[in-house]
Structure formats: structure tokens, C-alpha cells
Amino acid sequence: MLAEKKVKAIIVKNEPSHTAQRRLLEAEIPVFSVDDLRLKAAAGIMTIDRDALDKKIEDWHKKTSEIKRQERTEWLESMVETYKSKRGGYIQKKSMP
């Protein structure tokens, strides 16, 4: 729902549930804690410097892309190792008299 609204980021006071975090990550919507940002209060409204928020979002996307790349690499390596172990077992069984 938030991805459809083109939300760029979410700022929270309390950490969202694991399920919510996962869905937001899948939708590539960063979640930031109010403690991690320099928010300014004026007349009961919280504001943030747009350039600072854009930088934080950009950093999040870079970090997330690296994590996803690493996860794909580890998955592929495990698939190759599984294939090798199964294929190696098959070759060994075939060559036995």
C-alpha cells in the first residue's frame, strides 16, 4: 500500500514488527528511527532538512543493494556446492565396481 503511494521513507519512534520491516524492505522503502535523524520541531510539527533525508535514503539504498548482492552471491555459492556434492556422489557411485 505504501509503495503504491510512492512513499520515499518512513520515520518511526518505535521499531516496526519484523513482518512490517520485511515488507518495507521488499518494497524498497527505508525505515529510519527518529533517534537517527535531526528533526526540528516548530509549532508542533516535526520537520527535517530535505537534503539530509535524501542523503540518508541514498545511503540506505546503497547499503541495501550491497546486502542483497551478498545474499544472492551466498545463495549461488550454496547452490553450486550442493550441485557439486550431489554430482560428485553420483560420479563416485558410478565408478565403483
C-alpha positions in Angstrom: 0.0 0.0 0.0 2.8 2.5 0.9 4.8 1.5 -2.2 1.8 2.4 -4.3 1.7 5.8 -2.7 5.3 6.3 -3.7 6.5 6.8 -0.1 10.2 7.6 -0.1 10.9 6.7 3.6 9.2 6.1 6.9 10.4 7.7 10.1 9.3 5.8 13.3 9.5 6.3 17.0 9.2 2.6 17.8 10.6 -0.2 15.7 8.0 -1.8 13.4 7.3 -5.6 13.6 9.6 -8.0 11.8 6.8 -8.6 9.2 6.4 -4.9 8.5 10.2 -4.5 8.2 10.4 -7.3 5.7 7.5 -6.0 3.6 9.0 -2.5 3.6 12.4 -3.9 2.7 10.8 -5.8 -0.2 9.1 -2.6 -1.3 12.5 -0.8 -1.0 11.1 1.7 1.5 13.7 2.7 4.1 12.6 2.9 7.8 14.5 5.3 10.0 14.3 5.9 13.7 13.6 9.4 14.9 16.7 9.0 17.0 18.9 8.6 13.9 17.7 11.9 12.3 17.9 15.5 13.1 14.3 16.5 13.3 13.2 20.0 14.1 10.0 20.9 16.0 8.1 24.0 15.1 4.6 24.7 16.2 4.0 21.0 17.0 5.2 19.8 13.6 8.4 17.8 13.0 10.5 18.7 10.0 13.8 17.5 8.5 16.2 19.0 6.1 15.4 17.6 2.7 19.0 17.2 1.6 19.9 15.3 4.8 16.9 13.0 4.3 17.8 12.4 0.7 21.4 11.6 1.6 20.1 9.1 4.3 17.8 7.5 1.8 20.6 7.2 -0.8 22.9 5.6 1.8 20.2 3.2 2.7 19.7 2.1 -0.9 23.5 1.6 -1.4 23.7 -0.5 1.8 20.6 -2.5 1.0 21.8 -3.2 -2.6 25.1 -4.5 -1.2 23.3 -6.7 1.3 21.1 -8.1 -1.5 24.1 -8.7 -3.7 25.9 -10.5 -0.9 22.8 -12.7 -0.2 22.5 -13.6 -3.9 26.2 -14.5 -4.0 25.9 -16.7 -0.9 22.8 -18.4 -2.3 24.5 -19.1 -5.6 27.6 -20.4 -3.9 25.5 -22.8 -1.8 23.7 -24.0 -4.9 27.0 -24.7 -6.6 28.3 -26.6 -3.5 25.1 -28.6 -3.3 25.3 -29.4 -7.0 29.0 -30.4 -6.6 28.3 -32.6 -3.7 25.4 -34.4 -5.4 27.2 -34.7 -8.7 30.3 -35.9 -7.0 28.4 -38.6 -5.1 26.9 -39.7 -8.4 30.2 -39.9 -10.1 31.8 -41.9 -7.3 28.9 -44.4 -7.2 29.1 -44.9 -11.0 32.8 -45.5 -10.9 32.6 -48.1 -8.2 33.0 -51.8 -9.4 
